């Protein structure tokens, strides 16, 4: 493990079960937030790219492929 993970694991080893439950909830919340941010980024990118990709010129360029 890298040193940051080692440090976290050492700290968690000292926690009570109740506090560990809170840490698990916090970790799950962080993962959820990252997934939501990634989804928002994909959706924004799709809308921007569509302006260039969904044109008659692009359709003509790709029609034989």
Secondary structure by P-SEA (a helix, b strand, c coil): ccaaaaaaaaaaaaccaaaaaaaaaaaaaaaaaaaaaaaaaaaaaaaaaaaacccaaaaaacccc
